[in-house]
Amino acid sequence: MSADMPVLHERPQVRLVWTIARKELRDSIRDRWFWLFAGGFALLAAGLAVFALSNSQVVGFGGFGRTAASLIALVQLVVPLMGLTLGARSIAGQREAGTLRFLLSHPVSRTEVFFGLLGGIGAALLAAIAAGFGVAGLVSAARGSAVDAADLLGIALSSWLLSLAMLAVGILISTLARRAGTALGTALFVWLVFTFVGDLGLMGASLATDLPVNVLFFSTLVNPVEAFRLLSMLQLEGTLDVLGPAGSYAIDTFGGIVAVPALLSLVVWTAVPLAVAWWVFARRSDV
């Protein structure tokens, strides 16, 4: 092994990872992209809460349940875009700006830098999601709706898990791309695939080919956005019957542990891209 080859088995120092994570969190909070996403998410969450509580024609949910169902739909669109965009701009953006070279010139390893960046952006995403759900809960309570704190917290945590999965994919894109613009464009394309093309394509395939219900269910688990929806609807309703045959199949097959495959899908979508991104970042000779 050459002398300048990065050491992949080095043990990162928690203190240094924490220091880099705090720096990245401060930088993220100062970033206009973060405020655009966080502020937009909070405003949309508040607007949906007002609309859902004033619309008495929504079938299948009542009171706060209508707000929660609206929040799930909002999360499916905004949170993946947030995670993918911030992740895609992380390493590629700092490499292009020269700040990554400056950071690596200090006595820190690439592993410490990688997980410090991950921790800082992950904390920023948690703050943005907490703000959005907090505003929605306050608006619902102010309008006289009984807020189920357990449901709200459960869906918020599921949303954060989705954001981490999308952040992992975004960071992988960022490590592979040489320019921030390329990384951002790729992230937007992946967002379209996850949120629109995947769902519409699966719907079209099921109508055109009459997919078996088990194939339909496991195909939804491949998409982390759909896995989040399954997990969140289960927390909200306690049943997946509202999702049709695929939901009924899930309940009949997995019973009381029906949340496990959806949760496992989000974990895999987080762990695998992160492992690949770390391996690539640690071995790259260029900054």
Secondary structure by P-SEA (a helix, b strand, c coil): cccccccccbbbbaaaaaaaaaaaaaaaaacaaaaaaaaaaaaaaaaaaaaaaacccccccccaaaaaaaaaaaaaccaaaaaaaaaaaaaaaaaaaaaaaaaacccccaaaaaaaaaaaaaaaaaaaaaaaaaaaaaaaaaaccccaaaaaaaaaaaaaaaaaaaaaaaaaaaaacccaaaaaaaaaaaaaaaccaaaaaaaaaaaaccccaaaaaaaaaacaaaaaaaaaaaaaccccccccaaaaaaaaacccccaaaaaaaaaaaccaaaaaaaaaaaacccc
